[in-house]
Amino acid sequence: MGHTPGPWEIQQSPDCGKYIQVISPSYRKECDAEHVVCELRVWRRPDPAQDARLVASAPDLLAACKLAMSVGGTQQFYVNSIIADAIANAEGVANAEK
C-alpha cells in the first residue's frame, strides 16, 4: 500500500487549536480521522506551521524528485520549474519565477 495521495493541506485541528493537522484532499468536515495524514502538537515547537507546511509538501517534493531523476536535456527547464515550486511550497514562500 502506498502513501496517501497529495496534494495535502494544513489546518488547525477542531479541538481548540492544540494541533495543526495535515489532511488529504478527501478529508470530510465531520473530522474523519482516516483522512488526517498527521497532527503536529502546537506547543513546544519553534514554528509548528512551518513544520506542517514541510510535511504537507511531501507529495510534491517526492513527485519533483522522481521527475528530476527521469528527465534531462531540453526538458530540464521544466523540471527545474517543478522543483522550484515544490521547494517554495515546502518553505511557505511564493515562487518568484512563476
Biopython code that builds the backbone (N, CA, C, O; Angstrom):
import numpy as np
from Bio.PDB.StructureBuilder import StructureBuilder

atoms = [
    (1, "MET", "N", (0.846, -1.178, 0.000)),
    (1, "MET", "CA", (0.000, 0.000, 0.000)),
    (1, "MET", "C", (0.890, 1.239, 0.000)),
    (1, "MET", "O", (1.874, 1.294, 0.738)),
    (2, "GLY", "N", (0.554, 2.231, -0.821)),
    (2, "GLY", "CA", (1.341, 3.447, -0.938)),
    (2, "GLY", "C", (0.899, 4.502, 0.063)),
    (2, "GLY", "O", (0.027, 4.264, 0.898)),
    (3, "HIS", "N", (1.510, 5.660, -0.037)),
    (3, "HIS", "CA", (1.156, 6.770, 0.843)),
    (3, "HIS", "C", (-0.157, 7.417, 0.396)),
    (3, "HIS", "O", (-0.633, 7.182, -0.715)),
    (4, "THR", "N", (-0.723, 8.223, 1.268)),
    (4, "THR", "CA", (-1.947, 8.953, 0.934)),
    (4, "THR", "C", (-1.631, 9.929, -0.193)),
    (4, "THR", "O", (-0.697, 10.720, -0.065)),
    (5, "PRO", "N", (-2.384, 9.896, -1.296)),
    (5, "PRO", "CA", (-2.062, 10.769, -2.419)),
    (5, "PRO", "C", (-2.194, 12.246, -2.060)),
    (5, "PRO", "O", (-3.043, 12.625, -1.253)),
    (6, "GLY", "N", (-1.355, 13.066, -2.660)),
    (6, "GLY", "CA", (-1.397, 14.509, -2.469)),
    (6, "GLY", "C", (-2.361, 15.136, -3.451)),
    (6, "GLY", "O", (-2.962, 14.415, -4.247)),
    (7, "PRO", "N", (-2.533, 16.425, -3.431)),
    (7, "PRO", "CA", (-1.854, 17.345, -2.520)),
    (7, "PRO", "C", (-2.422, 17.246, -1.108)),
    (7, "PRO", "O", (-3.576, 16.865, -0.913)),
    (8, "TRP", "N", (-1.594, 17.593, -0.133)),
    (8, "TRP", "CA", (-2.021, 17.650, 1.258)),
    (8, "TRP", "C", (-2.177, 19.110, 1.648)),
    (8, "TRP", "O", (-1.543, 19.986, 1.060)),
    (9, "GLU", "N", (-3.012, 19.367, 2.627)),
    (9, "GLU", "CA", (-3.272, 20.721, 3.101)),
    (9, "GLU", "C", (-3.078, 20.766, 4.613)),
    (9, "GLU", "O", (-3.081, 19.729, 5.278)),
    (10, "ILE", "N", (-2.907, 21.977, 5.153)),
    (10, "ILE", "CA", (-2.810, 22.114, 6.606)),
    (10, "ILE", "C", (-4.006, 22.903, 7.133)),
    (10, "ILE", "O", (-4.566, 23.756, 6.445)),
    (11, "GLN", "N", (-4.378, 22.594, 8.368)),
    (11, "GLN", "CA", (-5.471, 23.305, 9.032)),
    (11, "GLN", "C", (-5.303, 23.158, 10.539)),
    (11, "GLN", "O", (-4.632, 22.241, 11.013)),
    (12, "GLN", "N", (-5.918, 24.069, 11.284)),
    (12, "GLN", "CA", (-5.975, 23.938, 12.737)),
    (12, "GLN", "C", (-6.911, 22.788, 13.067)),
    (12, "GLN", "O", (-7.918, 22.597, 12.385)),
    (13, "SER", "N", (-6.598, 22.029, 14.090)),
    (13, "SER", "CA", (-7.484, 20.945, 14.492)),
    (13, "SER", "C", (-8.745, 21.521, 15.123)),
    (13, "SER", "O", (-8.727, 22.638, 15.641)),
    (14, "PRO", "N", (-9.831, 20.771, 15.083)),
    (14, "PRO", "CA", (-11.076, 21.284, 15.640)),
    (14, "PRO", "C", (-11.090, 21.348, 17.170)),
    (14, "PRO", "O", (-12.075, 21.808, 17.747)),
    (15, "ASP", "N", (-10.033, 20.902, 17.835)),
    (15, "ASP", "CA", (-10.006, 20.859, 19.307)),
    (15, "ASP", "C", (-9.292, 22.075, 19.906)),
    (15, "ASP", "O", (-8.308, 21.927, 20.631)),
    (16, "CYS", "N", (-9.776, 23.235, 19.610)),
    (16, "CYS", "CA", (-9.246, 24.492, 20.170)),
    (16, "CYS", "C", (-7.814, 24.803, 19.729)),
    (16, "CYS", "O", (-7.104, 25.534, 20.419)),
    (17, "GLY", "N", (-7.391, 24.269, 18.615)),
    (17, "GLY", "CA", (-6.091, 24.626, 18.064)),
    (17, "GLY", "C", (-4.893, 24.035, 18.770)),
    (17, "GLY", "O", (-3.801, 24.597, 18.686)),
    (18, "LYS", "N", (-5.055, 22.920, 19.467)),
    (18, "LYS", "CA", (-3.918, 22.294, 20.142)),
    (18, "LYS", "C", (-2.977, 21.606, 19.149)),
    (18, "LYS", "O", (-1.811, 21.362, 19.456)),
    (19, "TYR", "N", (-3.482, 21.304, 17.987)),
    (19, "TYR", "CA", (-2.719, 20.621, 16.956)),
    (19, "TYR", "C", (-2.900, 21.338, 15.623)),
    (19, "TYR", "O", (-3.894, 22.029, 15.397)),
    (20, "ILE", "N", (-1.924, 21.159, 14.754)),
    (20, "ILE", "CA", (-2.075, 21.512, 13.348)),
    (20, "ILE", "C", (-2.158, 20.191, 12.610)),
    (20, "ILE", "O", (-1.315, 19.315, 12.803)),
    (21, "GLN", "N", (-3.159, 20.041, 11.773)),
    (21, "GLN", "CA", (-3.356, 18.800, 11.040)),
    (21, "GLN", "C", (-2.891, 18.938, 9.601)),
    (21, "GLN", "O", (-3.067, 19.982, 8.974)),
    (22, "VAL", "N", (-2.303, 17.883, 9.094)),
    (22, "VAL", "CA", (-2.023, 17.741, 7.672)),
    (22, "VAL", "C", (-3.077, 16.762, 7.172)),
    (22, "VAL", "O", (-3.158, 15.626, 7.639)),
    (23, "ILE", "N", (-3.886, 17.219, 6.216)),
    (23, "ILE", "CA", (-5.024, 16.417, 5.762)),
    (23, "ILE", "C", (-4.905, 16.110, 4.272)),
    (23, "ILE", "O", (-4.224, 16.811, 3.523)),
    (24, "SER", "N", (-5.584, 15.051, 3.870)),
    (24, "SER", "CA", (-5.641, 14.689, 2.456)),
    (24, "SER", "C", (-6.821, 15.412, 1.807)),
    (24, "SER", "O", (-7.702, 15.902, 2.513)),
    (25, "PRO", "N", (-6.853, 15.487, 0.467)),
    (25, "PRO", "CA", (-7.938, 16.209, -0.210)),
    (25, "PRO", "C", (-9.319, 15.616, 0.063)),
    (25, "PRO", "O", (-10.319, 16.324, -0.058)),
    (26, "SER", "N", (-9.398, 14.365, 0.419)),
    (26, "SER", "CA", (-10.699, 13.728, 0.636)),
    (26, "SER", "C", (-11.188, 13.885, 2.072)),
    (26, "SER", "O", (-12.153, 13.236, 2.475)),
    (27, "TYR", "N", (-10.525, 14.744, 2.844)),
    (27, "TYR", "CA", (-10.943, 14.986, 4.223)),
    (27, "TYR", "C", (-12.375, 15.487, 4.261)),
    (27, "TYR", "O", (-12.767, 16.341, 3.465)),
    (28, "ARG", "N", (-13.149, 14.954, 5.187)),
    (28, "ARG", "CA", (-14.539, 15.386, 5.345)),
    (28, "ARG", "C", (-14.687, 16.182, 6.623)),
    (28, "ARG", "O", (-14.003, 15.896, 7.606)),
    (29, "LYS", "N", (-15.550, 17.161, 6.636)),
    (29, "LYS", "CA", (-15.692, 18.104, 7.741)),
    (29, "LYS", "C", (-16.104, 17.452, 9.057)),
    (29, "LYS", "O", (-15.943, 18.072, 10.108)),
    (30, "GLU", "N", (-16.623, 16.241, 9.042)),
    (30, "GLU", "CA", (-17.011, 15.617, 10.299)),
    (30, "GLU", "C", (-15.813, 14.979, 11.011)),
    (30, "GLU", "O", (-15.980, 14.100, 11.856)),
    (31, "CYS", "N", (-14.621, 15.426, 10.663)),
    (31, "CYS", "CA", (-13.375, 15.002, 11.315)),
    (31, "CYS", "C", (-13.130, 13.505, 11.173)),
    (31, "CYS", "O", (-12.935, 12.805, 12.166)),
    (32, "ASP", "N", (-13.141, 13.036, 9.978)),
    (32, "ASP", "CA", (-12.860, 11.640, 9.681)),
    (32, "ASP", "C", (-11.368, 11.408, 9.837)),
    (32, "ASP", "O", (-10.585, 11.787, 8.965)),
    (33, "ALA", "N", (-10.971, 10.793, 10.930)),
    (33, "ALA", "CA", (-9.552, 10.628, 11.259)),
    (33, "ALA", "C", (-8.792, 9.840, 10.199)),
    (33, "ALA", "O", (-7.569, 9.955, 10.107)),
    (34, "GLU", "N", (-9.484, 9.053, 9.410)),
    (34, "GLU", "CA", (-8.836, 8.294, 8.344)),
    (34, "GLU", "C", (-8.167, 9.208, 7.327)),
    (34, "GLU", "O", (-7.220, 8.801, 6.653)),
    (35, "HIS", "N", (-8.651, 10.434, 7.212)),
    (35, "HIS", "CA", (-8.119, 11.350, 6.218)),
    (35, "HIS", "C", (-7.128, 12.361, 6.784)),
    (35, "HIS", "O", (-6.639, 13.221, 6.052)),
    (36, "VAL", "N", (-6.826, 12.269, 8.079)),
    (36, "VAL", "CA", (-5.797, 13.108, 8.686)),
    (36, "VAL", "C", (-4.472, 12.380, 8.496)),
    (36, "VAL", "O", (-4.278, 11.284, 9.023)),
    (37, "VAL", "N", (-3.562, 12.992, 7.743)),
    (37, "VAL", "CA", (-2.264, 12.360, 7.480)),
    (37, "VAL", "C", (-1.424, 12.372, 8.755)),
    (37, "VAL", "O", (-0.817, 11.362, 9.111)),
    (38, "CYS", "N", (-1.388, 13.515, 9.439)),
    (38, "CYS", "CA", (-0.696, 13.605, 10.719)),
    (38, "CYS", "C", (-1.150, 14.840, 11.472)),
    (38, "CYS", "O", (-1.759, 15.745, 10.902)),
    (39, "GLU", "N", (-0.845, 14.865, 12.765)),
    (39, "GLU", "CA", (-1.121, 16.021, 13.601)),
    (39, "GLU", "C", (0.172, 16.442, 14.281)),
    (39, "GLU", "O", (0.924, 15.605, 14.780)),
    (40, "LEU", "N", (0.424, 17.737, 14.295)),
    (40, "LEU", "CA", (1.601, 18.282, 14.967)),
    (40, "LEU", "C", (1.130, 19.089, 16.161)),
    (40, "LEU", "O", (0.300, 19.987, 16.025)),
    (41, "ARG", "N", (1.651, 18.773, 17.312)),
    (41, "ARG", "CA", (1.290, 19.492, 18.524)),
    (41, "ARG", "C", (1.852, 20.903, 18.452)),
    (41, "ARG", "O", (3.012, 21.088, 18.084)),
    (42, "VAL", "N", (1.052, 21.890, 18.797)),
    (42, "VAL", "CA", (1.434, 23.288, 18.657)),
    (42, "VAL", "C", (2.456, 23.702, 19.709)),
    (42, "VAL", "O", (3.402, 24.415, 19.371)),
    (43, "TRP", "N", (2.316, 23.301, 20.935)),
    (43, "TRP", "CA", (3.209, 23.778, 21.985)),
    (43, "TRP", "C", (4.582, 23.127, 21.892)),
    (43, "TRP", "O", (4.730, 22.009, 21.399)),
    (44, "ARG", "N", (5.562, 23.845, 22.372)),
    (44, "ARG", "CA", (6.972, 23.419, 22.409)),
    (44, "ARG", "C", (7.584, 23.203, 21.031)),
    (44, "ARG", "O", (8.488, 22.381, 20.883)),
    (45, "ARG", "N", (7.125, 23.901, 20.057)),
    (45, "ARG", "CA", (7.710, 23.845, 18.715)),
    (45, "ARG", "C", (8.076, 25.264, 18.333)),
    (45, "ARG", "O", (7.321, 26.192, 18.623)),
    (46, "PRO", "N", (9.214, 25.454, 17.691)),
    (46, "PRO", "CA", (9.585, 26.812, 17.264)),
    (46, "PRO", "C", (8.538, 27.434, 16.350)),
    (46, "PRO", "O", (8.145, 28.582, 16.557)),
    (47, "ASP", "N", (8.086, 26.700, 15.352)),
    (47, "ASP", "CA", (7.044, 27.190, 14.459)),
    (47, "ASP", "C", (6.307, 25.989, 13.868)),
    (47, "ASP", "O", (6.713, 25.462, 12.833)),
    (48, "PRO", "N", (5.237, 25.558, 14.513)),
    (48, "PRO", "CA", (4.536, 24.367, 14.036)),
    (48, "PRO", "C", (3.952, 24.522, 12.640)),
    (48, "PRO", "O", (3.818, 23.533, 11.920)),
    (49, "ALA", "N", (3.603, 25.743, 12.242)),
    (49, "ALA", "CA", (3.052, 25.944, 10.898)),
    (49, "ALA", "C", (4.105, 25.637, 9.839)),
    (49, "ALA", "O", (3.781, 25.060, 8.801)),
    (50, "GLN", "N", (5.361, 26.010, 10.082)),
    (50, "GLN", "CA", (6.421, 25.693, 9.116)),
    (50, "GLN", "C", (6.635, 24.185, 9.043)),
    (50, "GLN", "O", (6.830, 23.642, 7.956)),
    (51, "ASP", "N", (6.602, 23.505, 10.181)),
    (51, "ASP", "CA", (6.732, 22.042, 10.177)),
    (51, "ASP", "C", (5.588, 21.416, 9.389)),
    (51, "ASP", "O", (5.804, 20.506, 8.588)),
    (52, "ALA", "N", (4.378, 21.901, 9.616)),
    (52, "ALA", "CA", (3.207, 21.362, 8.915)),
    (52, "ALA", "C", (3.304, 21.598, 7.411)),
    (52, "ALA", "O", (2.971, 20.713, 6.624)),
    (53, "ARG", "N", (3.760, 22.788, 7.001)),
    (53, "ARG", "CA", (3.927, 23.063, 5.557)),
    (53, "ARG", "C", (4.918, 22.098, 4.928)),
    (53, "ARG", "O", (4.704, 21.612, 3.817)),
    (54, "LEU", "N", (6.010, 21.819, 5.648)),
    (54, "LEU", "CA", (7.009, 20.896, 5.118)),
    (54, "LEU", "C", (6.425, 19.489, 4.975)),
    (54, "LEU", "O", (6.636, 18.835, 3.954)),
    (55, "VAL", "N", (5.703, 19.026, 5.976)),
    (55, "VAL", "CA", (5.075, 17.706, 5.892)),
    (55, "VAL", "C", (4.059, 17.675, 4.758)),
    (55, "VAL", "O", (4.025, 16.722, 3.979)),
    (56, "ALA", "N", (3.228, 18.721, 4.660)),
    (56, "ALA", "CA", (2.192, 18.763, 3.621)),
    (56, "ALA", "C", (2.776, 18.805, 2.214)),
    (56, "ALA", "O", (2.123, 18.387, 1.259)),
    (57, "SER", "N", (3.996, 19.304, 2.081)),
    (57, "SER", "CA", (4.615, 19.391, 0.755)),
    (57, "SER", "C", (5.284, 18.082, 0.328)),
    (57, "SER", "O", (5.802, 17.996, -0.785)),
    (58, "ALA", "N", (5.282, 17.079, 1.177)),
    (58, "ALA", "CA", (5.961, 15.816, 0.869)),
    (58, "ALA", "C", (5.536, 15.193, -0.461)),
    (58, "ALA", "O", (6.411, 14.772, -1.218)),
    (59, "PRO", "N", (4.240, 15.109, -0.790)),
    (59, "PRO", "CA", (3.880, 14.525, -2.087)),
    (59, "PRO", "C", (4.462, 15.304, -3.271)),
    (59, "PRO", "O", (4.908, 14.701, -4.246)),
    (60, "ASP", "N", (4.460, 16.645, -3.190)),
    (60, "ASP", "CA", (5.027, 17.457, -4.273)),
    (60, "ASP", "C", (6.536, 17.262, -4.365)),
    (60, "ASP", "O", (7.087, 17.153, -5.461)),
    (61, "LEU", "N", (7.199, 17.219, -3.215)),
    (61, "LEU", "CA", (8.656, 17.023, -3.218)),
    (61, "LEU", "C", (9.017, 15.644, -3.782)),
    (61, "LEU", "O", (9.972, 15.518, -4.549)),
    (62, "LEU", "N", (8.266, 14.625, -3.408)),
    (62, "LEU", "CA", (8.506, 13.284, -3.931)),
    (62, "LEU", "C", (8.328, 13.250, -5.449)),
    (62, "LEU", "O", (9.161, 12.693, -6.163)),
    (63, "ALA", "N", (7.245, 13.845, -5.935)),
    (63, "ALA", "CA", (6.992, 13.878, -7.385)),
    (63, "ALA", "C", (8.086, 14.643, -8.115)),
    (63, "ALA", "O", (8.521, 14.229, -9.189)),
    (64, "ALA", "N", (8.538, 15.765, -7.536)),
    (64, "ALA", "CA", (9.591, 16.559, -8.171)),
    (64, "ALA", "C", (10.891, 15.774, -8.241)),
    (64, "ALA", "O", (11.586, 15.815, -9.256)),
    (65, "CYS", "N", (11.222, 15.064, -7.179)),
    (65, "CYS", "CA", (12.454, 14.263, -7.181)),
    (65, "CYS", "C", (12.380, 13.138, -8.211)),
    (65, "CYS", "O", (13.349, 12.880, -8.926)),
    (66, "LYS", "N", (11.230, 12.471, -8.283)),
    (66, "LYS", "CA", (11.073, 11.397, -9.273)),
    (66, "LYS", "C", (11.193, 11.947, -10.686)),
    (66, "LYS", "O", (11.823, 11.327, -11.543)),
    (67, "LEU", "N", (10.594, 13.107, -10.934)),
    (67, "LEU", "CA", (10.681, 13.730, -12.249)),
    (67, "LEU", "C", (12.123, 14.102, -12.571)),
    (67, "LEU", "O", (12.591, 13.871, -13.686)),
    (68, "ALA", "N", (12.823, 14.673, -11.604)),
    (68, "ALA", "CA", (14.216, 15.081, -11.822)),
    (68, "ALA", "C", (15.099, 13.886, -12.177)),
    (68, "ALA", "O", (16.046, 14.014, -12.954)),
    (69, "MET", "N", (14.787, 12.745, -11.612)),
    (69, "MET", "CA", (15.574, 11.546, -11.887)),
    (69, "MET", "C", (15.276, 10.958, -13.267)),
    (69, "MET", "O", (16.065, 10.173, -13.793)),
    (70, "SER", "N", (14.138, 11.337, -13.853)),
    (70, "SER", "CA", (13.719, 10.661, -15.083)),
    (70, "SER", "C", (13.935, 11.458, -16.367)),
    (70, "SER", "O", (13.780, 10.900, -17.454)),
    (71, "VAL", "N", (14.285, 12.737, -16.283)),
    (71, "VAL", "CA", (14.407, 13.531, -17.500)),
    (71, "VAL", "C", (15.743, 14.264, -17.558)),
    (71, "VAL", "O", (16.492, 14.332, -16.583)),
    (72, "GLY", "N", (16.002, 14.797, -18.716)),
    (72, "GLY", "CA", (17.207, 15.589, -18.914)),
    (72, "GLY", "C", (17.107, 16.324, -20.225)),
    (72, "GLY", "O", (16.051, 16.350, -20.856)),
    (73, "GLY", "N", (18.192, 16.913, -20.628)),
    (73, "GLY", "CA", (18.229, 17.597, -21.911)),
    (73, "GLY", "C", (17.316, 18.794, -21.973)),
    (73, "GLY", "O", (17.349, 19.651, -21.090)),
    (74, "THR", "N", (16.488, 18.865, -23.022)),
    (74, "THR", "CA", (15.655, 20.043, -23.258)),
    (74, "THR", "C", (14.535, 20.192, -22.234)),
    (74, "THR", "O", (13.965, 21.276, -22.106)),
    (75, "GLN", "N", (14.211, 19.148, -21.515)),
    (75, "GLN", "CA", (13.143, 19.218, -20.521)),
    (75, "GLN", "C", (13.642, 19.716, -19.157)),
    (75, "GLN", "O", (12.852, 19.860, -18.224)),
    (76, "GLN", "N", (14.929, 19.975, -19.042)),
    (76, "GLN", "CA", (15.483, 20.343, -17.737)),
    (76, "GLN", "C", (14.886, 21.639, -17.184)),
    (76, "GLN", "O", (14.705, 21.751, -15.971)),
    (77, "PHE", "N", (14.575, 22.625, -18.039)),
    (77, "PHE", "CA", (13.971, 23.874, -17.566)),
    (77, "PHE", "C", (12.629, 23.590, -16.904)),
    (77, "PHE", "O", (12.332, 24.130, -15.838)),
    (78, "TYR", "N", (11.821, 22.744, -17.532)),
    (78, "TYR", "CA", (10.525, 22.353, -16.976)),
    (78, "TYR", "C", (10.713, 21.664, -15.624)),
    (78, "TYR", "O", (9.992, 21.958, -14.670)),
    (79, "VAL", "N", (11.667, 20.764, -15.543)),
    (79, "VAL", "CA", (11.948, 20.047, -14.296)),
    (79, "VAL", "C", (12.371, 21.029, -13.211)),
    (79, "VAL", "O", (11.908, 20.933, -12.075)),
    (80, "ASN", "N", (13.241, 21.968, -13.547)),
    (80, "ASN", "CA", (13.688, 22.963, -12.563)),
    (80, "ASN", "C", (12.517, 23.788, -12.048)),
    (80, "ASN", "O", (12.485, 24.145, -10.870)),
    (81, "SER", "N", (11.556, 24.096, -12.911)),
    (81, "SER", "CA", (10.375, 24.847, -12.513)),
    (81, "SER", "C", (9.527, 24.058, -11.513)),
    (81, "SER", "O", (9.061, 24.614, -10.519)),
    (82, "ILE", "N", (9.330, 22.787, -11.771)),
    (82, "ILE", "CA", (8.557, 21.918, -10.871)),
    (82, "ILE", "C", (9.260, 21.816, -9.520)),
    (82, "ILE", "O", (8.616, 21.895, -8.474)),
    (83, "ILE", "N", (10.571, 21.643, -9.543)),
    (83, "ILE", "CA", (11.334, 21.535, -8.298)),
    (83, "ILE", "C", (11.282, 22.854, -7.526)),
    (83, "ILE", "O", (11.125, 22.845, -6.305)),
    (84, "ALA", "N", (11.410, 23.979, -8.215)),
    (84, "ALA", "CA", (11.342, 25.285, -7.547)),
    (84, "ALA", "C", (9.976, 25.485, -6.894)),
    (84, "ALA", "O", (9.900, 26.013, -5.785)),
    (85, "ASP", "N", (8.892, 25.070, -7.563)),
    (85, "ASP", "CA", (7.554, 25.173, -6.975)),
    (85, "ASP", "C", (7.435, 24.305, -5.729)),
    (85, "ASP", "O", (6.878, 24.740, -4.721)),
    (86, "ALA", "N", (7.953, 23.087, -5.788)),
    (86, "ALA", "CA", (7.880, 22.184, -4.632)),
    (86, "ALA", "C", (8.665, 22.750, -3.447)),
    (86, "ALA", "O", (8.203, 22.679, -2.308)),
    (87, "ILE", "N", (9.829, 23.301, -3.705)),
    (87, "ILE", "CA", (10.637, 23.900, -2.639)),
    (87, "ILE", "C", (9.927, 25.120, -2.058)),
    (87, "ILE", "O", (9.901, 25.301, -0.841)),
    (88, "ALA", "N", (9.352, 25.955, -2.920)),
    (88, "ALA", "CA", (8.634, 27.141, -2.443)),
    (88, "ALA", "C", (7.458, 26.747, -1.558)),
    (88, "ALA", "O", (7.219, 27.381, -0.531)),
    (89, "ASN", "N", (6.721, 25.709, -1.944)),
    (89, "ASN", "CA", (5.605, 25.239, -1.124)),
    (89, "ASN", "C", (6.093, 24.699, 0.218)),
    (89, "ASN", "O", (5.465, 24.941, 1.248)),
    (90, "ALA", "N", (7.197, 23.977, 0.211)),
    (90, "ALA", "CA", (7.756, 23.422, 1.451)),
    (90, "ALA", "C", (8.208, 24.528, 2.389)),
    (90, "ALA", "O", (8.090, 24.397, 3.607)),
    (91, "GLU", "N", (8.725, 25.617, 1.829)),
    (91, "GLU", "CA", (9.232, 26.715, 2.641)),
    (91, "GLU", "C", (8.161, 27.759, 2.935)),
    (91, "GLU", "O", (8.403, 28.689, 3.703)),
    (92, "GLY", "N", (6.983, 27.618, 2.334)),
    (92, "GLY", "CA", (5.892, 28.545, 2.586)),
    (92, "GLY", "C", (6.075, 29.901, 1.964)),
    (92, "GLY", "O", (5.576, 30.898, 2.486)),
    (93, "VAL", "N", (6.788, 29.957, 0.849)),
    (93, "VAL", "CA", (7.003, 31.228, 0.157)),
    (93, "VAL", "C", (6.523, 31.098, -1.276)),
    (93, "VAL", "O", (6.453, 29.997, -1.822)),
    (94, "ALA", "N", (6.193, 32.233, -1.884)),
    (94, "ALA", "CA", (5.774, 32.231, -3.285)),
    (94, "ALA", "C", (6.996, 32.059, -4.179)),
    (94, "ALA", "O", (8.058, 32.611, -3.895)),
    (95, "ASN", "N", (6.850, 31.309, -5.236)),
    (95, "ASN", "CA", (7.937, 31.110, -6.189)),
    (95, "ASN", "C", (8.019, 32.340, -7.082)),
    (95, "ASN", "O", (7.078, 32.658, -7.808)),
    (96, "ALA", "N", (9.139, 33.018, -7.020)),
    (96, "ALA", "CA", (9.332, 34.273, -7.775)),
    (96, "ALA", "C", (9.356, 34.051, -9.283)),
    (96, "ALA", "O", (9.158, 34.999, -10.042)),
    (97, "GLU", "N", (9.592, 32.829, -9.730)),
    (97, "GLU", "CA", (9.722, 32.568, -11.161)),
    (97, "GLU", "C", (8.410, 32.170, -11.817)),
    (97, "GLU", "O", (8.407, 31.807, -12.994)),
    (98, "LYS", "N", (7.302, 32.225, -11.101)),
    (98, "LYS", "CA", (6.009, 31.850, -11.706)),
    (98, "LYS", "C", (5.523, 32.933, -12.618)),
    (98, "LYS", "O", (4.456, 32.803, -13.218)),
]
sb = StructureBuilder()
sb.init_structure("model")
sb.init_model(0)
sb.init_chain("A")
sb.init_seg("    ")
for serial, (resi, resn, name, xyz) in enumerate(atoms, 1):
    if name == "N":
        sb.init_residue(resn, " ", resi, " ")
    sb.init_atom(name, np.array(xyz, "f"), 0.0, 1.0, " ", f" {name:<3s}", serial, name[0])
structure = sb.get_structure()
